[in-house]
Amino acid sequence: MASDPVRLSKFLSLVLRHQPETIGLALDARGWVVIDDLIARAAAAGTAFSRADLEHVVATSDKKRFTVSEDGQRIRAAQGHSVAVELGLTPREPPAVLYHGTATRFVEAIMAQGLKPQSRQQVHLSLDHATAVNVGRRHGKPIVLRVDAAAMYRAGLRFYVADNGVWLTDVVPPEFLTTAAAP
């Protein structure tokens, strides 16, 4: 493989989630781009990789951040966009409990104001405590928040599942949050 998979994954996250314009790329309304266009524009901007490199990153990413279209011609980030896209996900009934990993320094504000998407389009939630711990670790000393998803759903809040299994919602009001056991 010609390129470093970790570096390529980070590059793809940048252009498919946050700054497609850095290589002259435009995402369609659902976040898709033609793979051949992505490869050509990336190369012209100084980041060369092959289709095989791209397919390797998509297939081996533990976080499954990217989705290739059924016809194999387009790619998009599964979730985590800071640019406006409509992923076209259907609302789903969530499991009774979901989790959110964060750093301890944010807990006081979160418990007062709830979870907000910040620079993303939606709040990301995990199915299990261990995944939430890993997410929280990226931001500092981790803490896991327990989300009463069943009560939120009964209250009319909507949930979606991204292509990679991450649960998404627009906000989590504080009354649906408690701290989970320490990691």
C-alpha positions as a Markdown table, in Angstrom:
| # | Residue | x | y | z |
|---|---|---|---|---|
| 1 | Met | 0.0 | 0.0 | 0.0 |
| 2 | Ala | 1.4 | 3.4 | -1.0 |
| 3 | Ser | -0.1 | 5.4 | 1.8 |
| 4 | Asp | -0.3 | 5.2 | 5.6 |
| 5 | Pro | -3.8 | 4.0 | 6.5 |
| 6 | Val | -4.0 | 6.1 | 9.7 |
| 7 | Arg | -2.9 | 9.2 | 7.9 |
| 8 | Leu | -5.3 | 8.5 | 5.0 |
| 9 | Ser | -8.2 | 7.9 | 7.4 |
| 10 | Lys | -7.5 | 11.3 | 9.1 |
| 11 | Phe | -7.3 | 13.0 | 5.7 |
| 12 | Leu | -10.6 | 11.4 | 4.6 |
| 13 | Ser | -12.3 | 12.5 | 7.9 |
| 14 | Leu | -11.1 | 16.1 | 7.2 |
| 15 | Val | -12.4 | 16.3 | 3.7 |
| 16 | Leu | -15.6 | 14.1 | 4.0 |
| 17 | Arg | -16.7 | 15.5 | 7.4 |
| 18 | His | -15.4 | 19.0 | 7.9 |
| 19 | Gln | -13.5 | 20.7 | 5.1 |
| 20 | Pro | -14.1 | 19.3 | 1.6 |
| 21 | Glu | -13.2 | 22.7 | 0.1 |
| 22 | Thr | -9.6 | 22.3 | 1.1 |
| 23 | Ile | -9.2 | 20.1 | -2.0 |
| 24 | Gly | -11.8 | 21.8 | -4.1 |
| 25 | Leu | -14.4 | 19.1 | -3.3 |
| 26 | Ala | -18.1 | 19.6 | -2.8 |
| 27 | Leu | -20.3 | 17.0 | -1.0 |
| 28 | Asp | -23.8 | 16.4 | -2.3 |
| 29 | Ala | -26.8 | 17.0 | 0.0 |
| 30 | Arg | -26.3 | 13.6 | 1.6 |
| 31 | Gly | -22.6 | 13.9 | 2.0 |
| 32 | Trp | -21.6 | 11.7 | -1.0 |
| 33 | Val | -18.7 | 12.3 | -3.4 |
| 34 | Val | -17.6 | 10.4 | -6.4 |
| 35 | Ile | -14.6 | 8.3 | -5.5 |
| 36 | Asp | -12.7 | 9.1 | -8.7 |
| 37 | Asp | -13.2 | 12.8 | -8.1 |
| 38 | Leu | -12.0 | 12.5 | -4.5 |
| 39 | Ile | -8.8 | 10.6 | -5.6 |
| 40 | Ala | -8.1 | 13.1 | -8.4 |
| 41 | Arg | -8.7 | 16.3 | -6.3 |
| 42 | Ala | -6.7 | 14.8 | -3.3 |
| 43 | Ala | -3.7 | 14.1 | -5.7 |
| 44 | Ala | -3.9 | 17.6 | -7.2 |
| 45 | Ala | -3.8 | 19.0 | -3.6 |
| 46 | Gly | -0.7 | 16.9 | -2.7 |
| 47 | Thr | -2.3 | 13.8 | -1.0 |
| 48 | Ala | -2.0 | 10.9 | -3.5 |
| 49 | Phe | -3.6 | 7.5 | -2.8 |
| 50 | Ser | -5.0 | 4.7 | -4.9 |
| 51 | Arg | -8.5 | 3.3 | -4.9 |
| 52 | Ala | -7.0 | 0.2 | -3.3 |
| 53 | Asp | -5.6 | 2.4 | -0.5 |
| 54 | Leu | -9.1 | 3.9 | 0.0 |
| 55 | Glu | -10.8 | 0.5 | 0.0 |
| 56 | His | -8.3 | -0.8 | 2.6 |
| 57 | Val | -9.0 | 2.1 | 4.9 |
| 58 | Val | -12.8 | 1.6 | 4.6 |
| 59 | Ala | -12.6 | -2.1 | 5.1 |
| 60 | Thr | -10.2 | -2.1 | 8.0 |
| 61 | Ser | -11.2 | 1.0 | 10.0 |
| 62 | Asp | -12.3 | -0.2 | 13.5 |
| 63 | Lys | -14.6 | 2.9 | 13.7 |
| 64 | Lys | -16.2 | 2.3 | 10.3 |
| 65 | Arg | -16.1 | 6.0 | 9.6 |
| 66 | Phe | -16.8 | 5.8 | 5.9 |
| 67 | Thr | -19.5 | 4.2 | 3.7 |
| 68 | Val | -19.1 | 3.3 | 0.1 |
| 69 | Ser | -22.3 | 3.4 | -2.0 |
| 70 | Glu | -23.9 | 0.1 | -3.2 |
| 71 | Asp | -22.7 | 0.7 | -6.7 |
| 72 | Gly | -19.1 | 1.3 | -5.4 |
| 73 | Gln | -18.8 | 4.7 | -7.1 |
| 74 | Arg | -19.3 | 7.1 | -4.2 |
| 75 | Ile | -18.1 | 7.5 | -0.6 |
| 76 | Arg | -19.2 | 9.5 | 2.4 |
| 77 | Ala | -18.5 | 9.8 | 6.1 |
| 78 | Ala | -20.9 | 7.7 | 8.1 |
| 79 | Gln | -21.5 | 10.5 | 10.7 |
| 80 | Gly | -19.6 | 13.3 | 12.5 |
| 81 | His | -20.1 | 16.0 | 10.0 |
| 82 | Ser | -19.5 | 19.7 | 10.9 |
| 83 | Val | -20.7 | 20.7 | 7.4 |
| 84 | Ala | -24.4 | 20.6 | 6.6 |
| 85 | Val | -25.5 | 17.3 | 5.1 |
| 86 | Glu | -28.7 | 15.3 | 5.4 |
| 87 | Leu | -27.7 | 11.6 | 5.8 |
| 88 | Gly | -31.2 | 10.5 | 5.0 |
| 89 | Leu | -31.4 | 8.2 | 8.1 |
| 90 | Thr | -34.8 | 7.0 | 9.2 |
| 91 | Pro | -35.8 | 7.6 | 12.9 |
| 92 | Arg | -35.4 | 4.5 | 15.0 |
| 93 | Glu | -36.5 | 3.4 | 18.4 |
| 94 | Pro | -33.3 | 3.3 | 20.6 |
| 95 | Pro | -32.3 | 0.8 | 23.1 |
| 96 | Ala | -33.4 | 1.7 | 26.7 |
| 97 | Val | -29.9 | 3.1 | 27.6 |
| 98 | Leu | -27.2 | 4.6 | 25.5 |
| 99 | Tyr | -23.9 | 6.1 | 26.6 |
| 100 | His | -21.8 | 9.2 | 25.9 |
| 101 | Gly | -18.1 | 9.5 | 26.7 |
| 102 | Thr | -16.6 | 12.8 | 27.5 |
| 103 | Ala | -13.9 | 14.4 | 29.7 |
| 104 | Thr | -14.5 | 15.0 | 33.4 |
| 105 | Arg | -13.9 | 18.8 | 32.9 |
| 106 | Phe | -17.1 | 19.0 | 30.8 |
| 107 | Val | -19.5 | 17.2 | 33.2 |
| 108 | Glu | -20.7 | 20.2 | 35.2 |
| 109 | Ala | -21.7 | 22.1 | 32.1 |
| 110 | Ile | -23.3 | 19.0 | 30.5 |
| 111 | Met | -25.3 | 18.2 | 33.6 |
| 112 | Ala | -26.6 | 21.8 | 33.6 |
| 113 | Gln | -27.2 | 22.3 | 29.9 |
| 114 | Gly | -27.5 | 18.8 | 28.5 |
| 115 | Leu | -25.6 | 17.3 | 25.5 |
| 116 | Lys | -25.4 | 19.5 | 22.5 |
| 117 | Pro | -23.8 | 18.7 | 19.1 |
| 118 | Gln | -21.2 | 21.5 | 19.5 |
| 119 | Ser | -19.4 | 21.7 | 16.1 |
| 120 | Arg | -21.1 | 18.5 | 14.8 |
| 121 | Gln | -24.6 | 18.2 | 13.4 |
| 122 | Gln | -25.8 | 15.7 | 16.1 |
| 123 | Val | -24.9 | 14.2 | 19.5 |
| 124 | His | -23.1 | 10.9 | 19.2 |
| 125 | Leu | -24.1 | 8.1 | 21.5 |
| 126 | Ser | -22.6 | 4.6 | 22.1 |
| 127 | Leu | -24.4 | 1.3 | 22.6 |
| 128 | Asp | -21.9 | 0.2 | 25.3 |
| 129 | His | -20.0 | 1.7 | 28.2 |
| 130 | Ala | -16.6 | 0.5 | 27.0 |
| 131 | Thr | -16.9 | 2.4 | 23.7 |
| 132 | Ala | -18.0 | 5.5 | 25.5 |
| 133 | Val | -14.9 | 5.3 | 27.8 |
| 134 | Asn | -12.7 | 5.2 | 24.7 |
| 135 | Val | -14.4 | 8.2 | 23.2 |
| 136 | Gly | -14.1 | 10.1 | 26.5 |
| 137 | Arg | -10.4 | 9.3 | 26.7 |
| 138 | Arg | -9.8 | 11.3 | 23.5 |
| 139 | His | -10.8 | 14.4 | 25.3 |
| 140 | Gly | -9.0 | 14.0 | 28.6 |
| 141 | Lys | -9.8 | 12.1 | 31.8 |
| 142 | Pro | -12.8 | 10.1 | 30.7 |
| 143 | Ile | -16.2 | 9.9 | 32.3 |
| 144 | Val | -19.3 | 8.1 | 30.9 |
| 145 | Leu | -22.8 | 9.6 | 30.9 |
| 146 | Arg | -25.8 | 7.3 | 30.9 |
| 147 | Val | -28.6 | 8.4 | 28.6 |
| 148 | Asp | -32.1 | 7.3 | 29.4 |
| 149 | Ala | -32.9 | 6.9 | 25.7 |
| 150 | Ala | -36.2 | 5.1 | 26.3 |
| 151 | Ala | -37.6 | 8.1 | 28.3 |
| 152 | Met | -36.3 | 10.5 | 25.6 |
| 153 | Tyr | -38.0 | 8.5 | 22.9 |
| 154 | Arg | -41.3 | 8.5 | 24.9 |
| 155 | Ala | -40.9 | 12.3 | 25.2 |
| 156 | Gly | -40.8 | 12.5 | 21.4 |
| 157 | Leu | -37.1 | 13.0 | 20.8 |
| 158 | Arg | -35.8 | 11.3 | 17.7 |
| 159 | Phe | -32.9 | 8.9 | 17.3 |
| 160 | Tyr | -31.0 | 7.7 | 14.2 |
| 161 | Val | -28.4 | 5.0 | 13.6 |
| 162 | Ala | -25.4 | 6.0 | 11.4 |
| 163 | Asp | -24.1 | 3.5 | 8.9 |
| 164 | Asn | -21.3 | 2.6 | 11.4 |
| 165 | Gly | -23.7 | 1.9 | 14.3 |
| 166 | Val | -23.3 | 5.2 | 16.2 |
| 167 | Trp | -26.6 | 6.4 | 17.6 |
| 168 | Leu | -27.4 | 10.0 | 16.8 |
| 169 | Thr | -29.8 | 12.5 | 18.3 |
| 170 | Asp | -30.2 | 16.3 | 18.1 |
| 171 | Val | -29.8 | 17.0 | 21.8 |
| 172 | Val | -29.9 | 15.2 | 25.1 |
| 173 | Pro | -31.7 | 17.4 | 27.8 |
| 174 | Pro | -30.1 | 17.2 | 31.2 |
| 175 | Glu | -33.0 | 15.4 | 32.8 |
| 176 | Phe | -32.2 | 12.3 | 30.7 |
| 177 | Leu | -28.5 | 12.1 | 31.9 |
| 178 | Thr | -26.8 | 10.5 | 34.8 |
| 179 | Thr | -23.1 | 9.6 | 35.4 |
| 180 | Ala | -22.3 | 6.0 | 34.8 |
| 181 | Ala | -19.9 | 4.0 | 36.9 |
| 182 | Ala | -16.2 | 5.1 | 36.7 |
| 183 | Pro | -14.2 | 3.5 | 33.9 |
